[in-house]
Amino acid sequence: MTQRGARDRRIVLPMAVPKARIAATYSIVARDDVTGELGVAVQSNYFSVGTDVSWAQPGVGAVATQSIVEVSYGPRGLQLLSEGTSAEETLARLVGEDAGQALRQVAVVDALGRVAAHTGAACVSACGSAQGEGYSVQGNMLASDGVWKAMGPAFEAASGDLADRMLAALDAAQGAGGDVRGCQSAALLVVAGERPENPWEGRRVDLHVEDDPQPLEELRRLLRIRRAYDLFEEARERIGRGDLAGALERAALARELKPGDPQFAFWTGVALGNAGSDEEARRWLAEAFAASDGWRELARRLREVGFFSGDPGLIES
């Protein structure tokens, strides 16, 4: 693992920089070597940090731009990567054309897992970055250099998918002291490793905690709910394919991740009713109807427009 700290720092007042965005923070950009997924995870004492810092495009790469943020590094970096420019070449172009490069911290990973990072000489200490196989971790305005140095080993040791492993890196950073100012926001972005047919496809996870005293805990809660809804959607698709057993298994897993949500019961019941599985549909719909009369009324309205084609008795019984 290659490690770098910022050196020869000079004082630059951010207030003197036009439209300065001071997203001092710690982050990770990474590529999963099995799935090819690409992502960014970030935490900071800065409102809505992911809006400025996190950029990723399926099958192209990911960029984290932070410190005194040059937001254009994100979209410009992805454009260069999409044209076949490597992570190192992309970084050189971005930094080389920026008169304020001393203020910037930026990291890039491309679709092949090549990484590059820059920590400007004027970034606020503690600051630095470390690169490993398919990832870069970096931070500035941290409690100590131990914060960014803790992230790489945690990422490498973690199990699970890319989202889990990047969150492990953030947890390690926070455990080592985190942002010297404390916590406020966090974000997690994961995209597919392959370029999709349509530009709106391929976004696996896109979660933001804008303002919370424990943003990493809230980010994990949102990720759990995201996974519950993914399982729920897979359950509905399996019902449409006639795989009732597989559908009910996934619906049950979704309910374990987010118990008590009547949406899962209602829409699973609707899909089962449309597929002619009346006994199972009645059980799921009854649970939703018990939660609120609004779900029964919604079922009636769906039937009016043809979205519910099952037995009408499932609604009124």
C-alpha positions in Angstrom: 0.0 0.0 0.0 1.4 3.4 -1.0 1.0 6.2 1.4 1.5 9.9 0.9 1.2 12.9 3.3 0.9 16.5 2.3 4.2 18.4 2.6 5.4 22.0 2.3 2.1 23.4 3.3 1.5 27.1 3.0 -1.4 29.1 4.5 -4.2 30.0 2.2 -7.4 31.6 3.5 -10.4 29.8 2.0 -12.5 32.9 2.5 -10.3 34.6 -0.1 -11.1 31.9 -2.7 -14.2 32.8 -4.8 -17.2 30.5 -4.1 -15.0 28.2 -2.0 -16.6 25.0 -0.8 -14.8 23.7 2.3 -15.6 20.0 2.2 -12.7 18.9 4.4 -13.3 15.2 4.8 -12.2 11.6 4.5 -13.2 9.4 1.6 -12.5 6.2 -0.4 -12.8 5.5 -4.1 -12.6 1.9 -5.1 -13.3 -0.8 -7.6 -14.5 -4.3 -6.7 -12.2 -6.8 -8.4 -14.9 -9.5 -8.7 -17.9 -7.5 -9.8 -16.1 -4.5 -11.3 -18.4 -2.2 -9.4 -17.0 1.3 -8.7 -17.8 3.5 -5.8 -17.2 6.4 -3.5 -17.8 6.7 0.2 -17.3 9.8 2.3 -17.9 11.4 5.7 -17.4 14.9 6.9 -18.5 17.7 9.2 -20.0 19.5 6.2 -23.6 19.7 5.1 -24.6 17.3 2.3 -21.0 16.3 1.6 -21.8 13.7 -1.1 -23.3 16.4 -3.3 -19.9 17.9 -4.0 -17.5 15.1 -3.3 -18.9 11.9 -4.8 -18.9 11.2 -8.5 -19.1 7.8 -10.3 -20.3 6.5 -13.7 -21.0 2.8 -14.5 -18.2 1.1 -16.4 -16.1 4.3 -16.4 -14.7 5.2 -12.9 -15.2 7.2 -9.7 -13.8 10.5 -8.4 -13.7 12.0 -4.9 -13.0 15.8 -5.0 -12.6 17.4 -1.6 -10.7 19.9 0.7 -11.4 23.3 -0.9 -13.5 21.6 -3.5 -13.2 22.1 -7.2 -16.6 20.4 -8.0 -15.8 20.3 -11.8 -13.1 17.7 -11.1 -16.0 15.2 -10.7 -17.8 15.6 -14.1 -14.6 16.5 -16.0 -12.8 13.6 -14.5 -15.6 11.1 -15.5 -15.6 12.6 -19.0 -11.9 12.0 -19.4 -12.2 8.5 -18.1 -15.1 7.8 -20.4 -12.8 8.7 -23.3 -10.3 6.1 -22.3 -7.9 8.3 -20.3 -6.3 6.4 -17.3 -6.8 7.4 -13.7 -3.2 8.8 -13.5 -3.6 10.8 -16.8 -7.0 12.1 -15.7 -5.6 13.3 -12.4 -2.7 15.0 -14.1 -5.0 16.8 -16.5 -7.3 18.0 -13.7 -4.6 19.2 -11.4 -2.4 20.6 -14.1 -5.1 22.9 -15.4 -6.0 24.2 -11.9 -4.4 27.3 -10.5 -5.8 26.3 -7.2 -4.3 22.8 -7.1 -2.6 23.5 -3.8 -6.0 23.7 -2.1 -7.4 20.4 -3.6 -7.5 16.8 -2.6 -8.8 14.4 -5.2 -8.7 10.7 -5.9 -9.6 8.8 -9.1 -10.2 5.1 -9.9 -10.8 3.9 -13.4 -12.7 0.9 -14.8 -9.5 -1.2 -14.7 -8.9 -0.5 -11.1 -6.0 1.9 -11.6 -5.9 4.7 -9.0 -4.3 8.1 -8.6 -4.6 10.8 -5.9 -3.4 14.3 -5.2 -3.1 16.1 -1.8 -2.3 19.8 -2.4 0.3 21.5 -0.4 -2.2 23.9 1.2 -4.6 21.2 2.4 -5.3 21.5 6.1 -3.5 18.9 8.3 -3.7 16.2 9.2 -4.0 15.1 5.6 -2.7 12.5 3.2 -3.7 9.5 1.1 -2.9 5.9 0.6 -3.4 3.7 -2.4 -3.8 -0.1 -2.7 -5.0 -2.6 -5.2 -8.1 -0.9 -6.8 -8.6 1.8 -4.2 -7.4 5.1 -2.8 -8.2 6.5 0.7 -7.7 10.1 1.5 -8.5 12.8 4.1 -7.8 16.3 5.3 -8.6 18.4 8.4 -8.4 15.1 10.4 -7.7 14.4 14.0 -4.4 12.8 13.1 -2.6 11.1 10.3 -3.8 7.9 11.8 -7.2 8.5 10.5 -6.4 8.2 6.8 -3.8 5.5 7.5 -6.4 3.3 9.1 -8.7 3.2 6.1 -6.8 1.1 3.6 -6.1 -1.9 6.0 -9.8 -1.8 7.1 -11.0 -1.9 3.4 -8.6 -4.8 2.6 -9.7 -6.8 5.6 -13.4 -6.3 5.3 -15.8 -8.9 3.9 -19.0 -8.3 1.9 -19.7 -6.3 -1.2 -18.1 -3.0 -2.3 -20.6 -1.0 -0.2 -19.8 -3.0 2.9 -16.1 -2.7 2.5 -16.1 1.0 1.8 -18.2 1.6 4.9 -15.7 -0.5 6.9 -13.0 2.0 5.7 -15.1 4.9 6.9 -15.8 3.2 10.3 -12.0 2.7 10.7 -11.4 6.4 10.0 -14.0 7.5 12.5 -12.6 5.0 15.1 -9.2 6.6 14.7 -10.6 10.1 15.4 -12.2 11.2 12.1 -12.7 14.8 11.2 -11.2 17.0 13.8 -14.5 19.0 13.9 -16.8 16.0 14.4 -19.5 14.5 12.2 -22.4 15.8 10.1 -23.0 14.1 6.8 -22.0 11.0 4.8 -22.7 9.5 1.4 -22.3 6.2 -0.4 -22.3 5.8 -4.2 -21.9 2.5 -6.0 -22.3 1.9 -9.7 -22.0 -1.1 -12.0 -18.8 -2.2 -13.5 -20.2 -2.4 -17.1 -21.5 0.5 -19.1 -25.2 0.3 -19.4 -27.3 0.5 -22.5 -29.2 3.5 -21.0 -27.5 6.4 -19.1 -30.0 6.2 -16.2 -29.1 2.5 -15.5 -26.3 1.0 -13.5 -26.6 3.0 -10.3 -26.6 0.3 -7.5 -26.5 2.5 -4.4 -26.9 6.3 -4.1 -27.4 7.2 -0.4 -27.0 10.6 1.3 -27.1 11.5 5.0 -27.2 15.3 4.8 -27.3 16.3 8.5 -27.1 13.8 11.4 -25.2 13.5 14.6 -24.2 10.0 13.7 -24.0 10.0 9.9 -22.3 6.6 9.5 -24.9 4.8 11.6 -27.6 6.5 9.6 -25.9 5.6 6.3 -25.8 1.9 7.4 -29.5 2.0 8.2 -30.3 3.5 4.8 -28.2 0.8 3.1 -30.1 -1.9 4.9 -33.4 -0.4 3.7 -32.0 -0.1 0.2 -31.2 -3.8 0.2 -34.6 -4.6 1.6 -36.3 -2.8 -1.4 -33.9 -4.5 -3.8 -35.0 -7.9 -2.4 -38.6 -6.8 -2.6 -38.3 -5.8 -6.3 -36.6 -9.2 -7.0 -39.5 -10.9 -5.3 -42.1 -9.2 -7.5 -40.1 -10.1 -10.6 -40.0 -13.7 -9.6 -43.7 -13.8 -9.1 -44.1 -12.5 -12.7 -41.9 -15.4 -13.8 -43.9 -17.9 -11.9 -41.2 -18.6 -9.3 -43.5 -18.4 -6.3 -41.1 -20.1 -3.8 -38.2 -17.9 -4.7 -40.4 -14.8 -4.6 -41.7 -15.5 -1.1 -38.2 -16.3 0.1 -36.9 -12.9 -1.0 -40.0 -11.1 0.3 -39.3 -12.7 3.7 -35.7 -11.5 3.6 -36.8 -8.0 2.7 -39.2 -8.0 5.7 -36.3 -9.1 8.0 -34.3 -6.1 6.9 -37.2 -3.7 7.2 -39.9 -5.3 9.4 -43.4 -3.8 9.7 -43.4 -2.0 6.3 -46.9 -2.5 4.8 -45.6 -1.6 1.4 -43.9 -5.0 1.2 -47.1 -6.8 2.2 -49.3 -4.8 -0.2 -47.3 -5.0 -3.4 -46.4 -8.6 -2.8 -50.1 -9.3 -2.4 -51.0 -7.4 -5.5 -48.4 -9.3 -7.5 -49.6 -12.7 -6.1 -53.2 -11.8 -6.9 -52.3 -10.9 -10.5 -50.5 -14.2 -10.8 -53.6 -16.1 -9.5 -52.1 -17.2 -6.2 -55.1 -16.2 -4.3 -54.4 -17.9 -1.0 -51.0 -16.3 -0.6 -52.3 -13.0 -1.9 -55.1 -12.8 0.6 -52.6 -13.3 3.5 -50.3 -10.6 2.4 -53.1 -8.1 1.5 -54.8 -8.7 4.8 -51.6 -7.6 6.6 -51.5 -4.3 4.6 -55.2 -3.6 5.0 -54.8 -4.1 8.8 -52.1 -1.4 8.8 -54.3 1.2 7.0 -57.6 1.6 5.2 -55.6 3.5 2.6 -54.1 0.4 1.2 -57.5 -1.2 0.6 -58.6 2.0 -1.2 -55.4 2.0 -3.2 -56.1 -1.6 -4.3 -59.6 -0.5 -5.5 -58.0 2.3 -7.6 -55.4 -0.1 -9.0 -58.2 -2.4 -10.1 -60.0 0.5 -11.8 -57.0 1.2 -14.1 -56.1 -2.4 -14.7 -53.0 -2.7 -12.4 -54.8 -5.2 -10.2 -56.3 -8.0 -12.3 -56.8 -10.5 -9.6 -60.0 -11.7 -7.9 -62.0 -8.6 -6.7 -62.8 -10.6 -3.6 -59.2 -10.3 -2.4 -59.8 -6.6 -1.9 -63.2 -6.6 -0.3 -63.0 -9.8 1.8 
